[in-house]
Amino acid sequence: MKVIVLGAGIIGVSTAWHLLNEGHEVTVVDRQPDAALETSFANGAQISVSFCEPWANAGAPFKVAKWLLRDDSPLLFRPKLDPHQWRWGLSFLTQCNDAAFARNVRQLVALGRYSHESLKGVVAATGIQYDRLERGILHFFSSQADFEAGAAGAELMRRYGVDRRVMDRDAVLKVEPALAAFGPNIHGGTFTPSDESGDAQVFTQKLAALCRARGATFLHATAIERIDMLGGQISGVRVRSLAGAATDGAKAPVRTLVADQYVAAMGSYTAPMLRQLGIWLNIYPAKGYSATLKLKRPQDASVVSLLDDTRKIAISRLGDHIRIAGTAELAGYDTSLDGATAQKRCAALVRRYEELFPGVADTSQPNYWTGLRPSTPTNIPYIGRSRLPNLWLNAGHGTLGWTHGAGSGQALAELISGKRPALSFGFCGEALPAAKPFVPAKRPSAA
């Protein structure tokens, strides 16, 4: 079949790759001049199967209320006269109970494990290099109460087959000696050796290049004007080239792209685009921040990817740079970095890194970035067929787009091809299947 994928982030490009594997003809459309220039551009860099916990839990409403007036809080909710924000918030509250948490975490872990195996398969098949470090993820705690809560979370993950180990302070410092200066403040941690890290943008752009080499068409700098319907299904996508518009001011003509099947993988912009079709996805953007710093003393920097529980931030080594990422701001589609709140949140990332690793990185010229994470109240993405027979969904991955990208692309490509993916997950349009353990497929050894 001919398939058009709308969006060239990690989700869209992974979908394109696996559609090619299934023998389809693929066209990818994106408004940016290259792949992975929005939410996939400078994220936390973690493949974190061990940390697929939903934001919504029994204690979340109290934490959000406590953080409401703090510009540097890990989760900042800015109420707006936006019905979509309020719909999302009310749905989030319905998920803040133990039963919903257990139900949601089961699906997230199943998708995470499946996706990690899929990523390993892509890397083995392509040899892509992207500052990958298979050193695990270390989650450390700065208070005894937080450590005890983290140990309980680790036990929950172990029930679903995730090897998340509880460690005292000495064991934490043995896993990552670079934390020694901050060691007296650490009360313990959890460690998952099977997790990893790497540069999502580099991976996505290299995978896109391989897709092109295999015959896929990428229409970059191309705006999606609208999606047309005829006879109860998609009849085409109207697009307009953005190339040259900035120089002469004239708009390029609109043209219509036609395919057999269509995939919506536009991150946070998927929801507003599909409303014109009467499809109301409960996806709301969570503005996330990151700072990328050049290392002054690489030998003293961490190599294990870290989660700082106090600040709710991720710290990942990318060659001779360090990436600090985190916080979420539910305040609409604003991606600016020049506002007072944005500046405070960016500065907080660098300040925290200096507290943890004094003098290790050059903090004088931080490379700040912000992106809109397409979040659902459950943290579970929409993957599968929409109510329209030839429109497929692959959106709503929140902070786990890099973790779930490869598997989401593979699962959707299989569904489009009439196959059943090998994981227990509630795909769109289907009832949630009974729980069953995921057994990764065996790949032949290099020998």
ABEGO torsion letter per residue (X at the ends): XBBBBBEABAAAAAAAAAAAAAGBBBBBBBABABBGABAAABBAGBBBAAAABBABBAAAAAAAAAAAABAABABBBBBBBBAAAAAAAAAAAAABBAAAAAAAAAAAAAAAAAAAAAAAAAAAAAGBBAGBBBAEBBBBBABAAAAAAAAAAAAAAAAAGBBBBBBBAAAAAAABAAAAAAAAABAEBBBBAABBBEBAAAAAAAAAAAAAAAGBBBBBGBBBABBBBBGGBBAEBBBBBABGAAAAGBBBBBBBBBBABBBBBAEAAAAAAAAAAGBBBBBBBBBBBBBBBBBABAAABBABBBBBAAAGBBBBBBEABBBBBEEBBBAEABABAABAAAAAAAAAAAAAAAAABBGABBAABBBBBBBBBBBBAAGBBBBEBBABAABBBBBGAEAAAAAAAAAAAAAAAAAAAGBBBBBBBBBBGBBBBBBBBBBBBBBBBAX
